[in-house]
Amino acid sequence: MRASELFDVSGEIVLVTGGGTGMGFAMARALAMNGAKLALAGNDPESLQTGVNTIAELGGEAISVPLDVCRDDMIGDAFDRVEAALGPVSVLINNAGIAHRDKATHLTRETLRDVMAVNVEGAFMVAQEAARRMIRDDRGGSIINISSVLSEMAQRQVSAYGASKAAVSQMTRCLALEWAKHGIRVNEIRPGWFETGLTAPFLKGPGAKFMAGQNPTGRLGDMHDLDGIVLLLASKASAYMTGSSITVDGGHSI
């Protein structure tokens, strides 16, 4: 099979949570430029519209969808909006997330709950809604959870974030096992250090230069470093992959 056919995403309807900025938008852009129809979901209308406009300028098709992953009523409504405008979601990219940096002795219960609510509960409930509809229509699909190298690597002052991403990793495997019989693939991308709004608190000051120096490749991740991985997991090229974790970190976690 030719690569152009194997990695073809032209028939896919893709919902990206946290799709207006950072990694979410980078992955959405890569898929849109290869023919997929995109729904950028999030709670910042301005960044979502900017993302939609950028994709349109590149010749792609995208819509914006309001979504707070902590609100169940908005989750169902988001999928309804995508189905009405583009068709049933065939690929979900669970990218919405928040980070927190603090000493573990200073971490409050409220902060821990906030991180878990978005990164774990939100990701689970969005995946659940996607799977219910894929099962309803007997069509299968691909769910891509965005975790982190910190799901396995220990690092100071990121205990809440690291724990949440470890939960996402285990959730990925459990959902993959349960939904494989329905033709639903559930895989995970574990990015390393990329400069985004989410990582800004970690990379402020000399942090970016220091982290780049610690990386075997000598640099931080570029957003285009995610293009090939998301095309793989969104297309039939990954038809026999589920419950897998793919690390994209330039060797940082070695």
C-alpha positions in Angstrom: 0.0 0.0 0.0 1.3 3.4 -0.9 2.1 5.8 1.9 -0.3 8.3 0.6 -3.1 5.8 1.0 -1.8 4.3 4.2 -1.7 7.7 6.0 -4.8 9.1 4.3 -6.9 11.1 6.8 -9.1 12.8 4.2 -12.2 11.1 5.3 -11.7 11.7 9.1 -13.7 14.0 11.3 -11.4 15.1 14.1 -12.3 16.7 17.4 -9.4 18.2 19.3 -9.9 19.4 22.9 -7.7 22.3 23.8 -7.5 22.8 20.0 -7.0 26.5 19.8 -3.3 26.8 20.9 -0.1 24.8 21.5 0.1 21.2 20.8 -3.6 20.8 20.2 -3.6 23.3 17.3 -0.3 22.0 15.9 -1.8 18.5 15.6 -5.1 19.9 14.2 -3.2 21.9 11.6 -1.2 18.8 10.5 -4.4 16.8 10.0 -6.2 19.6 8.3 -3.4 20.1 5.8 -3.8 16.4 4.9 -7.5 16.6 4.3 -9.2 15.9 7.6 -12.1 18.0 8.8 -11.3 19.6 12.2 -13.4 20.7 15.1 -11.3 22.8 17.5 -12.8 22.6 21.0 -12.0 24.7 24.0 -13.2 27.6 26.3 -11.3 30.5 24.6 -13.4 31.6 21.6 -10.7 34.0 20.4 -7.9 31.5 20.1 -10.3 28.9 18.6 -11.4 31.4 15.9 -7.8 32.3 15.2 -7.1 28.6 14.7 -10.0 28.1 12.4 -9.0 31.1 10.3 -5.4 29.9 10.1 -6.5 26.4 8.9 -8.8 28.1 6.3 -5.9 30.2 5.0 -3.9 26.9 4.6 -6.7 25.4 2.5 -8.2 23.2 5.3 -11.6 23.0 6.8 -12.3 23.6 10.5 -15.0 24.8 12.9 -14.8 26.0 16.5 -16.8 24.3 19.3 -17.2 25.7 22.8 -16.2 23.0 25.4 -15.2 22.9 29.0 -14.2 19.3 29.6 -15.3 19.6 33.3 -18.9 20.2 32.2 -20.8 17.1 31.1 -23.6 19.1 29.4 -21.0 20.8 27.2 -19.4 17.5 26.2 -22.5 16.1 24.7 -23.4 19.4 23.1 -19.9 19.7 21.5 -20.3 16.3 19.8 -23.8 17.2 18.6 -22.4 20.4 17.1 -19.7 18.6 15.3 -22.1 15.9 13.9 -24.4 18.6 12.6 -21.7 20.6 10.9 -19.2 18.0 9.8 -20.4 14.5 10.6 -19.7 12.0 13.4 -16.4 12.2 15.1 -14.1 9.5 13.9 -10.9 10.7 15.7 -10.7 12.3 19.1 -7.6 14.0 20.3 -7.8 14.4 24.1 -5.4 17.3 24.5 -7.0 19.7 27.0 -5.0 19.9 30.1 -3.6 22.2 32.9 -0.3 22.1 34.6 0.8 23.2 38.1 4.2 23.7 39.6 4.7 23.8 43.3 6.4 21.9 46.1 4.5 18.8 47.2 4.4 20.1 50.8 2.6 23.3 49.5 0.1 21.5 47.2 -3.5 22.1 48.4 -6.3 19.6 48.0 -8.2 22.1 45.8 -5.3 22.4 43.4 -4.8 18.7 43.2 -8.5 18.3 42.5 -8.4 21.0 39.8 -5.6 19.2 38.0 -7.2 15.8 38.2 -10.6 17.2 37.1 -9.3 18.5 33.8 -6.4 16.1 33.0 -8.1 12.9 34.1 -11.8 13.2 34.6 -12.2 15.5 31.6 -10.2 13.3 29.3 -12.2 10.2 30.5 -15.6 11.8 30.0 -14.8 13.1 26.5 -13.4 9.7 25.5 -16.5 8.1 26.9 -18.8 10.3 24.8 -16.8 9.6 21.7 -16.8 5.9 22.3 -20.6 5.8 23.0 -21.3 7.4 19.6 -18.8 5.2 17.8 -20.4 2.1 19.3 -23.9 3.5 18.6 -23.1 3.8 14.9 -21.0 0.6 14.7 -18.1 2.4 13.0 -15.1 2.3 15.3 -12.5 5.1 15.4 -9.4 6.4 17.0 -8.9 8.1 20.4 -5.6 9.7 21.0 -4.8 10.7 24.6 -2.1 13.3 25.1 0.0 12.4 28.2 3.5 13.3 29.0 7.0 11.9 29.7 6.3 13.0 33.2 3.8 10.1 33.5 6.8 7.9 34.2 9.7 10.3 34.8 9.9 11.8 38.3 10.6 15.5 38.5 10.5 17.9 41.4 7.5 20.2 42.0 5.2 18.5 39.4 3.6 15.8 41.6 0.0 16.7 40.7 0.7 17.0 37.0 2.8 13.9 36.9 0.2 11.9 38.8 -2.5 13.0 36.5 -0.6 12.0 33.4 0.2 8.6 34.9 -3.5 8.2 35.3 -4.0 9.1 31.7 -1.5 6.4 30.7 -3.3 3.7 32.6 -6.7 4.9 31.4 -5.5 4.6 27.8 -4.6 0.9 28.3 -7.9 0.1 30.1 -10.1 1.8 27.5 -8.1 0.2 24.7 -8.7 -3.2 26.2 -12.4 -2.6 26.7 -13.2 -1.0 23.4 -11.0 -3.0 21.0 -14.0 -5.3 20.2 -15.8 -2.3 18.9 -13.0 -1.3 16.5 -12.0 1.7 18.7 -8.3 2.2 19.0 -7.1 4.1 22.1 -3.4 5.2 22.0 -1.3 7.7 23.8 1.3 10.3 22.8 3.9 11.2 25.5 5.4 14.5 24.5 8.6 15.7 26.1 9.5 19.4 26.5 7.8 21.7 24.0 7.5 25.5 24.4 3.7 26.1 24.9 1.5 28.1 27.2 1.2 25.0 29.3 4.9 24.5 29.8 5.7 28.2 30.2 5.7 28.0 34.1 8.3 25.2 33.8 10.5 26.9 31.2 10.6 30.5 32.4 13.9 32.3 32.8 16.9 30.0 32.0 14.6 26.9 32.1 14.2 26.5 28.4 18.0 26.6 27.7 18.7 24.3 30.6 16.1 21.7 29.4 17.4 21.9 25.9 20.9 21.2 27.1 19.7 18.2 29.0 18.2 16.7 25.8 20.3 14.3 23.7 19.2 16.2 20.6 20.2 19.5 22.1 16.9 21.2 21.6 13.3 21.4 22.7 10.5 20.0 20.6 9.2 21.8 17.6 5.5 21.6 17.0 6.0 19.9 13.6 7.7 17.1 15.5 4.2 15.9 16.3 3.0 15.8 12.7 4.1 12.3 11.8 2.8 10.7 15.0 -0.6 12.2 14.8 -1.0 11.2 11.2 0.0 7.7 12.2 -2.5 7.4 15.0 -5.4 9.1 13.1 -5.0 6.9 10.0 -5.3 3.3 9.0 -1.5 3.1 9.3 -2.1 2.3 13.0 -5.0 -0.1 12.4 -3.3 -2.8 14.6 -2.2 -0.5 17.3 -4.2 0.0 20.5 -3.1 0.6 24.1 0.2 1.9 22.8 2.3 4.8 24.1 4.5 6.7 21.8 7.1 9.0 23.3 8.1 12.1 21.4 10.9 13.8 23.4 14.2 13.8 21.5 15.5 11.1 23.9 15.0 13.2 27.0 13.5 10.3 29.0 16.2 7.8 28.1 
